[in-house]
Amino acid sequence: MARIPTRFHGPAQVSNVAATAYTVAAAEKIILRHIHVQNPSASAVTFTMSIGADAAAVRLFDAYSIPANSILDHFCYYIVDAAEIVQKLAGTNNILTLTIDGDRIVLG
């Protein structure tokens, strides 16, 4: 099983409605290794991200406030299984820019 460095999402703006950023293919796993969120605005904006359909129990970030004109660089190691989704949501529509990188693992 080779690990293939992959950009899973973005850079793309984040809407104020929970939306799927990535769906893991049936014969794969992924490892999220870096989540980069940019807030270029003059105001703080909240960011929510989950593994699975958005709900409090599956959130990695829950209305996390990203200050004005700043960047969140979150280096991590989250394993996401086949058929699972990664969802994103912002408190203000189309302000934050999200990029997700990691490793894709093809099973079998």
Buried (B, 14 or more C-beta within 10 A) or exposed (E): EEBEEBEBBBEBBBBBEBBEBBBBEEEBBBBBBBBBBBBEBEEBBBBBBBBEEBEEEBBBBBEBEBEEEEEBEBEEEBEBEBEBBBBBBBBBEEBBBBBBBBBBBEEE
